[in-house]
Amino acid sequence: MDYTIKILENGYLYKNYITVANINPLNKTITCTDAFHNQRMFKFGDVIEVD
């Protein structure tokens, strides 16, 4: 599914349009791909807002 998320990373607030590839509740991580097909992994605590 496609989402717009706001992430706090290294003291900066980022807003990204991403596709969620995997949610791992054991590691508390979300694996995503962006519009350029770059894969990123975020911790649950880094995500500020999901639209």
PDB file of N, CA, C, O and CB in Angstrom:
ATOM      1  N   MET A   1       0.831  -1.175   0.000  1.00  0.00           N
ATOM      2  CA  MET A   1       0.000   0.000   0.000  1.00  0.00           C
ATOM      3  C   MET A   1       0.879   1.242   0.000  1.00  0.00           C
ATOM      4  O   MET A   1       1.987   1.229   0.536  1.00  0.00           O
ATOM      5  CB  MET A   1      -0.947  -0.004   1.203  1.00  0.00           C
ATOM      6  N   ASP A   2       0.386   2.296  -0.594  1.00  0.00           N
ATOM      7  CA  ASP A   2       1.138   3.550  -0.685  1.00  0.00           C
ATOM      8  C   ASP A   2       0.688   4.514   0.408  1.00  0.00           C
ATOM      9  O   ASP A   2      -0.504   4.655   0.679  1.00  0.00           O
ATOM     10  CB  ASP A   2       0.959   4.196  -2.078  1.00  0.00           C
ATOM     11  N   TYR A   3       1.661   5.171   1.028  1.00  0.00           N
ATOM     12  CA  TYR A   3       1.395   6.102   2.116  1.00  0.00           C
ATOM     13  C   TYR A   3       2.304   7.311   1.998  1.00  0.00           C
ATOM     14  O   TYR A   3       3.355   7.254   1.360  1.00  0.00           O
ATOM     15  CB  TYR A   3       1.582   5.418   3.479  1.00  0.00           C
ATOM     16  N   THR A   4       1.895   8.392   2.613  1.00  0.00           N
ATOM     17  CA  THR A   4       2.775   9.521   2.856  1.00  0.00           C
ATOM     18  C   THR A   4       3.097   9.483   4.343  1.00  0.00           C
ATOM     19  O   THR A   4       2.193   9.467   5.178  1.00  0.00           O
ATOM     20  CB  THR A   4       2.117  10.900   2.422  1.00  0.00           C
ATOM     21  N   ILE A   5       4.383   9.467   4.674  1.00  0.00           N
ATOM     22  CA  ILE A   5       4.778   9.400   6.079  1.00  0.00           C
ATOM     23  C   ILE A   5       5.707  10.554   6.419  1.00  0.00           C
ATOM     24  O   ILE A   5       6.441  11.058   5.569  1.00  0.00           O
ATOM     25  CB  ILE A   5       5.457   8.056   6.391  1.00  0.00           C
ATOM     26  N   LYS A   6       5.659  10.957   7.674  1.00  0.00           N
ATOM     27  CA  LYS A   6       6.611  11.931   8.209  1.00  0.00           C
ATOM     28  C   LYS A   6       7.499  11.183   9.188  1.00  0.00           C
ATOM     29  O   LYS A   6       7.019  10.454  10.056  1.00  0.00           O
ATOM     30  CB  LYS A   6       5.883  13.154   8.903  1.00  0.00           C
ATOM     31  N   ILE A   7       8.803  11.377   9.034  1.00  0.00           N
ATOM     32  CA  ILE A   7       9.789  10.639   9.811  1.00  0.00           C
ATOM     33  C   ILE A   7      10.765  11.612  10.452  1.00  0.00           C
ATOM     34  O   ILE A   7      11.221  12.556   9.808  1.00  0.00           O
ATOM     35  CB  ILE A   7      10.538   9.620   8.928  1.00  0.00           C
ATOM     36  N   LEU A   8      11.080  11.383  11.705  1.00  0.00           N
ATOM     37  CA  LEU A   8      12.120  12.147  12.386  1.00  0.00           C
ATOM     38  C   LEU A   8      13.393  11.316  12.333  1.00  0.00           C
ATOM     39  O   LEU A   8      13.463  10.231  12.909  1.00  0.00           O
ATOM     40  CB  LEU A   8      11.717  12.493  13.872  1.00  0.00           C
ATOM     41  N   GLU A   9      14.405  11.839  11.631  1.00  0.00           N
ATOM     42  CA  GLU A   9      15.654  11.104  11.455  1.00  0.00           C
ATOM     43  C   GLU A   9      16.822  12.068  11.602  1.00  0.00           C
ATOM     44  O   GLU A   9      16.909  13.060  10.878  1.00  0.00           O
ATOM     45  CB  GLU A   9      15.696  10.391  10.072  1.00  0.00           C
ATOM     46  N   ASN A  10      17.717  11.778  12.535  1.00  0.00           N
ATOM     47  CA  ASN A  10      18.901  12.606  12.788  1.00  0.00           C
ATOM     48  C   ASN A  10      18.536  14.060  13.071  1.00  0.00           C
ATOM     49  O   ASN A  10      19.253  14.976  12.668  1.00  0.00           O
ATOM     50  CB  ASN A  10      19.849  12.539  11.598  1.00  0.00           C
ATOM     51  N   GLY A  11      17.430  14.264  13.759  1.00  0.00           N
ATOM     52  CA  GLY A  11      17.012  15.615  14.111  1.00  0.00           C
ATOM     53  C   GLY A  11      16.287  16.371  13.014  1.00  0.00           C
ATOM     54  O   GLY A  11      15.917  17.528  13.212  1.00  0.00           O
ATOM     55  N   TYR A  12      16.072  15.745  11.855  1.00  0.00           N
ATOM     56  CA  TYR A  12      15.377  16.380  10.735  1.00  0.00           C
ATOM     57  C   TYR A  12      14.048  15.683  10.485  1.00  0.00           C
ATOM     58  O   TYR A  12      13.930  14.470  10.661  1.00  0.00           O
ATOM     59  CB  TYR A  12      16.249  16.351   9.460  1.00  0.00           C
ATOM     60  N   LEU A  13      13.053  16.451  10.075  1.00  0.00           N
ATOM     61  CA  LEU A  13      11.739  15.921   9.761  1.00  0.00           C
ATOM     62  C   LEU A  13      11.631  15.733   8.252  1.00  0.00           C
ATOM     63  O   LEU A  13      11.776  16.691   7.492  1.00  0.00           O
ATOM     64  CB  LEU A  13      10.618  16.856  10.288  1.00  0.00           C
ATOM     65  N   TYR A  14      11.379  14.504   7.821  1.00  0.00           N
ATOM     66  CA  TYR A  14      11.262  14.181   6.403  1.00  0.00           C
ATOM     67  C   TYR A  14       9.828  13.778   6.094  1.00  0.00           C
ATOM     68  O   TYR A  14       9.156  13.160   6.921  1.00  0.00           O
ATOM     69  CB  TYR A  14      12.247  13.052   6.006  1.00  0.00           C
ATOM     70  N   LYS A  15       9.365  14.130   4.901  1.00  0.00           N
ATOM     71  CA  LYS A  15       8.056  13.702   4.433  1.00  0.00           C
ATOM     72  C   LYS A  15       8.276  12.931   3.142  1.00  0.00           C
ATOM     73  O   LYS A  15       8.803  13.483   2.177  1.00  0.00           O
ATOM     74  CB  LYS A  15       7.081  14.921   4.221  1.00  0.00           C
ATOM     75  N   ASN A  16       7.881  11.663   3.108  1.00  0.00           N
ATOM     76  CA  ASN A  16       8.133  10.783   1.971  1.00  0.00           C
ATOM     77  C   ASN A  16       6.854  10.100   1.523  1.00  0.00           C
ATOM     78  O   ASN A  16       5.990   9.773   2.337  1.00  0.00           O
ATOM     79  CB  ASN A  16       9.192   9.739   2.323  1.00  0.00           C
ATOM     80  N   TYR A  17       6.745   9.888   0.215  1.00  0.00           N
ATOM     81  CA  TYR A  17       5.683   9.060  -0.349  1.00  0.00           C
ATOM     82  C   TYR A  17       6.293   7.692  -0.590  1.00  0.00           C
ATOM     83  O   TYR A  17       7.209   7.557  -1.402  1.00  0.00           O
ATOM     84  CB  TYR A  17       5.083   9.680  -1.681  1.00  0.00           C
ATOM     85  N   ILE A  18       5.794   6.665   0.110  1.00  0.00           N
ATOM     86  CA  ILE A  18       6.444   5.361   0.089  1.00  0.00           C
ATOM     87  C   ILE A  18       5.431   4.240  -0.117  1.00  0.00           C
ATOM     88  O   ILE A  18       4.226   4.423   0.054  1.00  0.00           O
ATOM     89  CB  ILE A  18       7.218   5.137   1.381  1.00  0.00           C
ATOM     90  N   THR A  19       5.950   3.085  -0.485  1.00  0.00           N
ATOM     91  CA  THR A  19       5.172   1.852  -0.547  1.00  0.00           C
ATOM     92  C   THR A  19       5.710   0.920   0.529  1.00  0.00           C
ATOM     93  O   THR A  19       6.905   0.626   0.561  1.00  0.00           O
ATOM     94  CB  THR A  19       5.245   1.187  -1.973  1.00  0.00           C
ATOM     95  N   VAL A  20       4.833   0.459   1.406  1.00  0.00           N
ATOM     96  CA  VAL A  20       5.258  -0.440   2.480  1.00  0.00           C
ATOM     97  C   VAL A  20       5.457  -1.836   1.907  1.00  0.00           C
ATOM     98  O   VAL A  20       4.543  -2.408   1.313  1.00  0.00           O
ATOM     99  CB  VAL A  20       4.218  -0.462   3.640  1.00  0.00           C
ATOM    100  N   ALA A  21       6.657  -2.382   2.089  1.00  0.00           N
ATOM    101  CA  ALA A  21       6.978  -3.722   1.604  1.00  0.00           C
ATOM    102  C   ALA A  21       6.830  -4.759   2.712  1.00  0.00           C
ATOM    103  O   ALA A  21       6.440  -5.897   2.451  1.00  0.00           O
ATOM    104  CB  ALA A  21       8.398  -3.758   1.040  1.00  0.00           C
ATOM    105  N   ASN A  22       7.144  -4.363   3.967  1.00  0.00           N
ATOM    106  CA  ASN A  22       7.110  -5.314   5.074  1.00  0.00           C
ATOM    107  C   ASN A  22       7.007  -4.556   6.391  1.00  0.00           C
ATOM    108  O   ASN A  22       7.610  -3.497   6.561  1.00  0.00           O
ATOM    109  CB  ASN A  22       8.365  -6.224   5.062  1.00  0.00           C
ATOM    110  N   ILE A  23       6.238  -5.110   7.313  1.00  0.00           N
ATOM    111  CA  ILE A  23       6.174  -4.600   8.684  1.00  0.00           C
ATOM    112  C   ILE A  23       6.600  -5.744   9.595  1.00  0.00           C
ATOM    113  O   ILE A  23       5.990  -6.813   9.588  1.00  0.00           O
ATOM    114  CB  ILE A  23       4.722  -4.067   9.054  1.00  0.00           C
ATOM    115  N   ASN A  24       7.647  -5.517  10.375  1.00  0.00           N
ATOM    116  CA  ASN A  24       8.172  -6.540  11.268  1.00  0.00           C
ATOM    117  C   ASN A  24       7.910  -6.119  12.712  1.00  0.00           C
ATOM    118  O   ASN A  24       8.652  -5.306  13.262  1.00  0.00           O
ATOM    119  CB  ASN A  24       9.692  -6.771  11.022  1.00  0.00           C
ATOM    120  N   PRO A  25       6.852  -6.669  13.337  1.00  0.00           N
ATOM    121  CA  PRO A  25       6.532  -6.263  14.708  1.00  0.00           C
ATOM    122  C   PRO A  25       7.557  -6.730  15.743  1.00  0.00           C
ATOM    123  O   PRO A  25       7.679  -6.115  16.802  1.00  0.00           O
ATOM    124  CB  PRO A  25       5.178  -6.791  15.083  1.00  0.00           C
ATOM    125  N   LEU A  26       8.293  -7.802  15.459  1.00  0.00           N
ATOM    126  CA  LEU A  26       9.299  -8.278  16.415  1.00  0.00           C
ATOM    127  C   LEU A  26      10.475  -7.316  16.518  1.00  0.00           C
ATOM    128  O   LEU A  26      10.956  -7.038  17.616  1.00  0.00           O
ATOM    129  CB  LEU A  26       9.798  -9.664  16.013  1.00  0.00           C
ATOM    130  N   ASN A  27      10.943  -6.805  15.373  1.00  0.00           N
ATOM    131  CA  ASN A  27      12.054  -5.849  15.358  1.00  0.00           C
ATOM    132  C   ASN A  27      11.575  -4.409  15.412  1.00  0.00           C
ATOM    133  O   ASN A  27      12.384  -3.487  15.516  1.00  0.00           O
ATOM    134  CB  ASN A  27      12.902  -6.053  14.121  1.00  0.00           C
ATOM    135  N   LYS A  28      10.250  -4.208  15.341  1.00  0.00           N
ATOM    136  CA  LYS A  28       9.635  -2.872  15.333  1.00  0.00           C
ATOM    137  C   LYS A  28      10.175  -2.026  14.184  1.00  0.00           C
ATOM    138  O   LYS A  28      10.565  -0.873  14.370  1.00  0.00           O
ATOM    139  CB  LYS A  28       9.883  -2.156  16.672  1.00  0.00           C
ATOM    140  N   THR A  29      10.190  -2.635  12.973  1.00  0.00           N
ATOM    141  CA  THR A  29      10.676  -1.932  11.790  1.00  0.00           C
ATOM    142  C   THR A  29       9.664  -2.006  10.654  1.00  0.00           C
ATOM    143  O   THR A  29       8.842  -2.919  10.586  1.00  0.00           O
ATOM    144  CB  THR A  29      12.016  -2.514  11.337  1.00  0.00           C
ATOM    145  N   ILE A  30       9.746  -1.023   9.769  1.00  0.00           N
ATOM    146  CA  ILE A  30       8.939  -0.967   8.561  1.00  0.00           C
ATOM    147  C   ILE A  30       9.908  -0.874   7.389  1.00  0.00           C
ATOM    148  O   ILE A  30      10.743   0.029   7.344  1.00  0.00           O
ATOM    149  CB  ILE A  30       7.929   0.249   8.583  1.00  0.00           C
ATOM    150  N   THR A  31       9.802  -1.801   6.444  1.00  0.00           N
ATOM    151  CA  THR A  31      10.625  -1.779   5.241  1.00  0.00           C
ATOM    152  C   THR A  31       9.787  -1.194   4.116  1.00  0.00           C
ATOM    153  O   THR A  31       8.665  -1.639   3.876  1.00  0.00           O
ATOM    154  CB  THR A  31      11.150  -3.209   4.875  1.00  0.00           C
ATOM    155  N   CYS A  32      10.337  -0.185   3.418  1.00  0.00           N
ATOM    156  CA  CYS A  32       9.593   0.554   2.404  1.00  0.00           C
ATOM    157  C   CYS A  32      10.437   0.740   1.157  1.00  0.00           C
ATOM    158  O   CYS A  32      11.659   0.588   1.183  1.00  0.00           O
ATOM    159  CB  CYS A  32       9.140   1.912   2.948  1.00  0.00           C
ATOM    160  N   THR A  33       9.757   1.075   0.055  1.00  0.00           N
ATOM    161  CA  THR A  33      10.437   1.531  -1.152  1.00  0.00           C
ATOM    162  C   THR A  33       9.868   2.893  -1.518  1.00  0.00           C
ATOM    163  O   THR A  33       8.672   3.135  -1.358  1.00  0.00           O
ATOM    164  CB  THR A  33      10.270   0.509  -2.330  1.00  0.00           C
ATOM    165  N   ASP A  34      10.726   3.781  -2.009  1.00  0.00           N
ATOM    166  CA  ASP A  34      10.271   5.117  -2.391  1.00  0.00           C
ATOM    167  C   ASP A  34       9.994   5.166  -3.890  1.00  0.00           C
ATOM    168  O   ASP A  34      10.026   4.136  -4.564  1.00  0.00           O
ATOM    169  CB  ASP A  34      11.318   6.187  -1.999  1.00  0.00           C
ATOM    170  N   ALA A  35       9.727   6.347  -4.404  1.00  0.00           N
ATOM    171  CA  ALA A  35       9.379   6.527  -5.812  1.00  0.00           C
ATOM    172  C   ALA A  35      10.516   6.133  -6.751  1.00  0.00           C
ATOM    173  O   ALA A  35      10.273   5.842  -7.922  1.00  0.00           O
ATOM    174  CB  ALA A  35       8.989   7.966  -6.065  1.00  0.00           C
ATOM    175  N   PHE A  36      11.744   6.120  -6.257  1.00  0.00           N
ATOM    176  CA  PHE A  36      12.907   5.764  -7.069  1.00  0.00           C
ATOM    177  C   PHE A  36      13.335   4.311  -6.852  1.00  0.00           C
ATOM    178  O   PHE A  36      14.417   3.909  -7.280  1.00  0.00           O
ATOM    179  CB  PHE A  36      14.069   6.696  -6.751  1.00  0.00           C
ATOM    180  N   HIS A  37      12.481   3.525  -6.185  1.00  0.00           N
ATOM    181  CA  HIS A  37      12.710   2.108  -5.884  1.00  0.00           C
ATOM    182  C   HIS A  37      13.899   1.884  -4.953  1.00  0.00           C
ATOM    183  O   HIS A  37      14.515   0.819  -4.974  1.00  0.00           O
ATOM    184  CB  HIS A  37      12.925   1.339  -7.168  1.00  0.00           C
ATOM    185  N   ASN A  38      14.217   2.879  -4.145  1.00  0.00           N
ATOM    186  CA  ASN A  38      15.234   2.721  -3.102  1.00  0.00           C
ATOM    187  C   ASN A  38      14.561   2.112  -1.881  1.00  0.00           C
ATOM    188  O   ASN A  38      13.495   2.565  -1.465  1.00  0.00           O
ATOM    189  CB  ASN A  38      15.917   4.092  -2.748  1.00  0.00           C
ATOM    190  N   GLN A  39      15.176   1.094  -1.310  1.00  0.00           N
ATOM    191  CA  GLN A  39      14.604   0.446  -0.144  1.00  0.00           C
ATOM    192  C   GLN A  39      15.136   1.108   1.121  1.00  0.00           C
ATOM    193  O   GLN A  39      16.336   1.343   1.260  1.00  0.00           O
ATOM    194  CB  GLN A  39      14.919  -1.064  -0.146  1.00  0.00           C
ATOM    195  N   ARG A  40      14.217   1.404   2.043  1.00  0.00           N
ATOM    196  CA  ARG A  40      14.592   2.029   3.315  1.00  0.00           C
ATOM    197  C   ARG A  40      13.934   1.263   4.446  1.00  0.00           C
ATOM    198  O   ARG A  40      12.892   0.635   4.263  1.00  0.00           O
ATOM    199  CB  ARG A  40      14.182   3.533   3.354  1.00  0.00           C
ATOM    200  N   MET A  41      14.551   1.322   5.615  1.00  0.00           N
ATOM    201  CA  MET A  41      13.980   0.689   6.791  1.00  0.00           C
ATOM    202  C   MET A  41      13.879   1.735   7.899  1.00  0.00           C
ATOM    203  O   MET A  41      14.835   2.462   8.170  1.00  0.00           O
ATOM    204  CB  MET A  41      14.835  -0.535   7.245  1.00  0.00           C
ATOM    205  N   PHE A  42      12.713   1.801   8.533  1.00  0.00           N
ATOM    206  CA  PHE A  42      12.468   2.762   9.604  1.00  0.00           C
ATOM    207  C   PHE A  42      12.036   2.021  10.856  1.00  0.00           C
ATOM    208  O   PHE A  42      11.394   0.973  10.778  1.00  0.00           O
ATOM    209  CB  PHE A  42      11.399   3.800   9.188  1.00  0.00           C
ATOM    210  N   LYS A  43      12.387   2.562  11.998  1.00  0.00           N
ATOM    211  CA  LYS A  43      11.901   2.041  13.269  1.00  0.00           C
ATOM    212  C   LYS A  43      10.540   2.667  13.555  1.00  0.00           C
ATOM    213  O   LYS A  43      10.266   3.790  13.133  1.00  0.00           O
ATOM    214  CB  LYS A  43      12.910   2.333  14.428  1.00  0.00           C
ATOM    215  N   PHE A  44       9.693   1.939  14.268  1.00  0.00           N
ATOM    216  CA  PHE A  44       8.360   2.447  14.593  1.00  0.00           C
ATOM    217  C   PHE A  44       8.443   3.814  15.269  1.00  0.00           C
ATOM    218  O   PHE A  44       7.635   4.697  14.982  1.00  0.00           O
ATOM    219  CB  PHE A  44       7.617   1.455  15.499  1.00  0.00           C
ATOM    220  N   GLY A  45       9.408   3.991  16.157  1.00  0.00           N
ATOM    221  CA  GLY A  45       9.539   5.236  16.910  1.00  0.00           C
ATOM    222  C   GLY A  45       9.922   6.436  16.068  1.00  0.00           C
ATOM    223  O   GLY A  45       9.711   7.572  16.490  1.00  0.00           O
ATOM    224  N   ASP A  46      10.487   6.211  14.872  1.00  0.00           N
ATOM    225  CA  ASP A  46      10.886   7.305  13.986  1.00  0.00           C
ATOM    226  C   ASP A  46       9.716   7.881  13.200  1.00  0.00           C
ATOM    227  O   ASP A  46       9.779   9.021  12.738  1.00  0.00           O
ATOM    228  CB  ASP A  46      11.948   6.829  13.029  1.00  0.00           C
ATOM    229  N   VAL A  47       8.649   7.100  13.046  1.00  0.00           N
ATOM    230  CA  VAL A  47       7.503   7.531  12.242  1.00  0.00           C
ATOM    231  C   VAL A  47       6.629   8.457  13.078  1.00  0.00           C
ATOM    232  O   VAL A  47       6.157   8.079  14.150  1.00  0.00           O
ATOM    233  CB  VAL A  47       6.681   6.307  11.733  1.00  0.00           C
ATOM    234  N   ILE A  48       6.416   9.679  12.576  1.00  0.00           N
ATOM    235  CA  ILE A  48       5.633  10.687  13.276  1.00  0.00           C
ATOM    236  C   ILE A  48       4.168  10.642  12.850  1.00  0.00           C
ATOM    237  O   ILE A  48       3.271  10.695  13.691  1.00  0.00           O
ATOM    238  CB  ILE A  48       6.211  12.076  13.022  1.00  0.00           C
ATOM    239  N   GLU A  49       3.928  10.543  11.538  1.00  0.00           N
ATOM    240  CA  GLU A  49       2.569  10.616  11.009  1.00  0.00           C
ATOM    241  C   GLU A  49       2.454   9.772   9.744  1.00  0.00           C
ATOM    242  O   GLU A  49       3.392   9.709   8.948  1.00  0.00           O
ATOM    243  CB  GLU A  49       2.172  12.080  10.720  1.00  0.00           C
ATOM    244  N   VAL A  50       1.300   9.120   9.559  1.00  0.00           N
ATOM    245  CA  VAL A  50       1.022   8.337   8.349  1.00  0.00           C
ATOM    246  C   VAL A  50      -0.284   8.837   7.760  1.00  0.00           C
ATOM    247  O   VAL A  50      -1.294   8.928   8.458  1.00  0.00           O
ATOM    248  CB  VAL A  50       0.950   6.796   8.657  1.00  0.00           C
ATOM    249  N   ASP A  51      -0.260   9.163   6.462  1.00  0.00           N
ATOM    250  CA  ASP A  51      -1.476   9.596   5.752  1.00  0.00           C
ATOM    251  C   ASP A  51      -1.791   8.608   4.658  1.00  0.00           C
ATOM    252  O   ASP A  51      -2.774   8.779   3.936  1.00  0.00           O
ATOM    253  CB  ASP A  51      -1.310  11.021   5.160  1.00  0.00           C
TER     254      ASP A  51
END
